[in-house]
Amino acid sequence: MIASLNGIVLRKKPEGIIIDVHGVGYHVSIPLCNLADIPEPGDRVFLHTYTHVREDALQLYGFVNEEDRKVFTTLIGISGIGPKLGLTILSGMPVDRFIETISNEDVALLSTIPGLGKKTASKIILELKGKLPSLDTEEKGIAGRASHTGDAVSALMNLGYKRPISEKAVEKALKNHAGSIEDIIKESLKYLTEK
């Protein structure tokens, strides 16, 4: 199995990148949300990879960090979720957001990913609950803040508010308040009820 690649980017496109490793060009499929983290052609890149072998093909899937690859391999361990759908899911939202969505059991948000219905989204949540790395809000700082933001937006949407309105309210609440998730939701609701 090819566990990682370290080489020069030859091509960078949404359908995948080509990396030259000592004269051999490897085509690697990556989540779309990782595309911005890939250097421009001519620059060196290091990717953690997952090798998928079938009778008729050998495909490489690449990830900027080890955690992303672990989440991907855990995801495709679910019956009926192949690498292609796994890549589509992780292209639909960053890994931190995906972990947060599973943790919050947010079927509605997960099923907004193209090709993923509510039934499959529910199955993924059921299978992955407790199996993914947790987001440590104390250690991750900004990621923790982002996690609080996502949780608060999700909670407001569950109360019937639309996403754009919920996001604006949470943004306002965070500017004036940086407490617990409950405090952020309460502050956000103040903005929403003032309208």
N, C-alpha and C positions, 0 to 999 in steps of 0.2 A: 504494500500500500504506500502511496505517495502521501506523506504526512505534512509536508511543507514545500514551498518553492521560494527560491531567492534568486532573482534575476532582473533583467531589463525589460521594461514595458515596451512592447512593439506596437500594440494596438489597444485602444481603450474605447469600447462601444457598449451600449446598454445590454446587448446580447452576450457580452463576455469580453474578456481581455486575453491578449496573447503575451506570454512572458517568455523571453529568450533565456534559457539556462544553459550556458556553455554550448551554444550553437543549436540547441533543440528548442523548438517553439511549442509551448504548451498552451492549449486553449482552456481557459478557466472561466466557468460561470460564477458570477458573484451576485449577491443581493443588490438591487438597484440603489438602496440607501447607502451602500458602501462605495458606490462609484466615485463620489466626490473625494473619498479618502485615498483613492488610487492615484499615484503620481502620473504626470504626463508622459507620453512616449519618449523614450530615451533615458528616463530616470529609473533608478533601481527600486524594486519593491520586494517585500517579504510577505508571503501569505501562508496562513494555516490552511491546509486543504483536506478535503474528504474525497476519496476515490470511490466511485460507484462503478462496479463491473457488472455488465450484462453479457449474454451470449454474443450479441452483435455490436456492443459498444463499450468503451471505457471512457467515463466522463469525470472531469475534475470540477469540484466546487470549492471556491476560495473565500476566505474570511480574513478580515483585517486583524482580528484578535481571537485568542483561544476560546474565550467565553462564547463568542458567536458560533464557533464551530461546534462546541458542546451542545448548545441549544438546538442547532440544526440536526445533529445526530440523534439527540433525544426525540426531537419532533418526528423525524422519519422512522423512528422505531415504532411508531403507532401504526397499526394495521390499516392499510388503505392510504397512507400518506407516503408518497414516493418523493425522491429528491426534487423533481420538477415542481410539485405542489409545495414542498418545504421551502424551496427558493422563492416561489411566488409569495408565500406567507411572510417570509423575512424581508422581501422587497416591499411589502405593503406597509411595514412599520419597523422602526429600529428595534433591535433586540431588547433594550431596556424597556421600551414601551410594550413589546410583546409579553415580556415576563410580568410586567405590571397588569396587563390585560388578563393574563391567566390567573394571577393572584387575586384580582378583583372579580373573577368569573364574569367578565363583561362579554357575553355572547353577542350582543348587538354590535359592539365595536369590532370584534373579531370577524363577524360575518360581513363587514363592509369590504373586506379584501376580495377582489375579483376571483371567482371560481370557488368561493368558500360559502356554502349555505349555512343556515342556522344549525342544522342537524350535525354537520361535520364540525362546526365551531364548538358546539356543546360537547362533542366526543373528544376533541382536542383538549378542552379545558378539564374535562373529567380525567383523562389519561395523564395530563401533565401537572395537575395540581400537586404541589409539594415536591415535584421532581426537578424543577428548574432552580438555578442559583437565585438566592434572594438578593434584593437590592438593599444594601446596608446604607440607610440614609445618613448615618453619622459619618461613615468613612467616605461616602461618595460626594458629599457636599452639593455640587451643582446637580448631579444626577438625582440626589435625594430631593432637591427642590423641584426638579422636573417630575419626579415621581409624585410628589404632593400635588403639583399642578394637574397632572393626568388624573389622579384620584378625585380631586375636587371637581374637575370638569365632568368626569364620569358620573359623579354623585348628582350634580346639577341636571345632567341629561336624564338620569333616572327619575328625577323629579318633574320631567316634562319640558325642560328648557332646551332650545336648539343649541347645537354645538358652538356656532360663532358667538352667540349671546353669552353662553356659559364661559367660553374662553376669555372674552372681554372682561366679564365680571371677576373671574379668578385673577386675571392680570392686574386689575385695579386693586383687588384685595391684597395681592402679594406686594404691591408697591408700598402699602401702608402697614402691612402686617406680615410677620414671618414666623408665626407660631405653629401649633399643631395643625394637622389636617382638618380637625373639627373646627378650629378657630377660622381657618381660611374659608371653609364652606359657609360658616355663619356670616363672616364679613362679606362674602360674595352675594349671599342672599339679601343682605342689606341693600347692596347696589341694585339688585334685580327688583326688589320691592319698592325702591324709591322711584322707579320709572313710571 
